[in-house]
Amino acid sequence: MGGATSADYAWLSDRWTDGVGTTVLCITFVRDLSPADALRRIKVTPGTRGDFNVAAYAARGGTVLADTGWATKYVSNLAEPLSLGTAVAMVFADVEDSDFTYRVNDRLITTFGLYGYRYREGDDPDRLLADVRELGLYDDGDGYHEDPIPGALALASRATGVHLSSAHYARPALTGSTDHLMAG
């Protein structure tokens, strides 16, 4: 246990939250891959622009993808999956759903709703349990959390060993269109 805290990622959650408290994001932490390699694996060409885009930020320990179209949530079935040979943790939230997913070497280790940890699935669904509890993401049946997004982002950082600081996020990112992924 230990490592990133909810406070460490409150700024990122705030960045993707509107003025009335609705958070809409798809953030993926990828261990030991460069931004260019991460984009290549999800078949995104850097420098392209479209209606939906992904930004790949160089971070300590790997790359963090910030997706405006949610395509990275659905690209695990590519020929060279994003998690092949590494670890990937994704935090997804919109007005209808929110979840955390952790994959290692294309194996689903755990996935759960941010308001329903007890309904987790995967090959080793409790692998991150100590961190889930420490970060306040464990629900004991009521399913209520004040704001689980910063804690889920901290869990993604802990699980992958990738740390995105606000300074990393302020630097230029490698970006590309995900429109072609949305069509499929």
N, C-alpha and C positions, 0 to 999 in steps of 0.2 A: 504494500500500500504506500501511499504517499505520492508526491509528484504534483501535477497540475491540480488547481482548485477551481471551484465555480467562479470565484472572484477573478481568476486569471483569464477567464473567457467571457466575462460579463460584457466587455466592450464589443466582442464579436457578435454576441447575441443582440446587443443594442443596435449594431450596424444593420441588422436584418429585421428589425422591429419597426413597425410604423408608429405614428403618433398616438394611436389609441391602444397600443399594447399587443397587436397581433404580430407574431413572428412567423415569417415565411422564409425558409432556407433549405438548402441542400449542400452540406459541407462534408467533404471527404478527406480524411487524413491518410496518407499513403507513405509507408515506411520505405526508406532507402531508394526511392525513385526520384529522378530529376523532374522538373515540370515538363520538359520536352518528352521524356519517356512516358510519363503518366498520360499526357495527351495522345501520344502515339498509340498506347494500349487501348484507349477508348475511341480510336479512329477519328480524332479531331486534328485538323490542320491548323497550326498556329498562324495567326494573322488574318484568318477569315472572319467575316462578320455576318451575323444573321439576326433573326428575331430572338433566338435563344443562344446563349453563349456560356462558356465555362472559362474561368480564370484560374490559372495554376500558379500558386505562390510558392517560391522557394522558402522552406522553413528548416529549422534545426531538426535534423534526422530524416528529412524527406520533403514531401510536397503536400500542400493543402489545396484542394479543388473547391471553388465556390461556383455553383451551377445555378444559372438563372432560369433554366428550363426543365430541370429535374431529370435530364437524360442520364446522368451518371447513376441514378437510382436503378435504372433498368438495363444497364449494359453488362451485366455479369456473365452473359452467355456468349461473349465474343471469343474468337479463336485464341487470343492471348488475354485472359482475364486480368483485370487490374490487380488482383491480389496474388497472381501466380508468382511464387518465390518470395513473397513478402506478406505484410499484414496491412489491412485496410479497415478503417472504421468510418462509418457514415452516420451523420445526424441529419434527419429529415423532419421538417415541420411545415405544415400549411394549415389552413383554417379547418380542414377536415381530419387530419391525421398527423401523428408524430411518432417517430421511431428511431431506434438505434440499431445498427447492424455491424457486426464484427466478423471479418473473414480472414483466414490465414491460408495461403497457398490454395486458393479457390475452394476452401472448405468453409461452410457456414458454421462458425463457432457459436455465436449467439445473436439473436435478434429479439427485440421486445418493444412494445409501445411505451412511450415515455410516461404514460399514465396507467400502465398495467404491467409492471415487471413480472408479476406472477404468471403471466401468459407467455413467457419466453419459450423460444424454440432454438434448436441447433444441436450440433454434435457434442458440445460441452457447454450447455446453456448457463451454468453457474461459474464458469471460469473467472469472471470479473466480479463475482458477488461481493467480495470484501470492498472493492472500490465503489461498486454500486451503492452499498450501504454508507460508506464514508462520504460519498458525494450527495447523499440524500435522495437517490433515485429509487430506492427500494420502497415499495408500498406494501403495507401490511393489510391490504384489503380495501381501503377506502379509495385508492386510486387518485388521490388528490395531492398535488405538489404545487407550491406557489409559482415557481417558474423553473421547470426542469432543464431548459435549453442550455444555460451555462454549465450545469453539472454534466450534461450529456457530452458537450464539447470537451470538457476536462477529461471525461472518461475516454473519449476517442484519443485524446493526446496521451493519456496513460497507457492505453492498450497498444498503441502503435509506437510510442516513444518519439512521436513527432510533436514539436512545439511551435506554434505560430504565435508570434508576438505582434503587437500593433505596429511595431517598426517593420517587421517582415511584410505585413499587410499593406503598409504605406508605400512599399517599393513597387515599381512596375511589375505587372504579372504577364505571363505568357497567356494569351487568350485565343480562343477560336470558337467558331460556330458549332452548335450541336443540333442545328435544324435537321440535318440528315438522319440523326439518331431519333429525333422525335417522330419522323415520318414512319419509322418502322415499328 
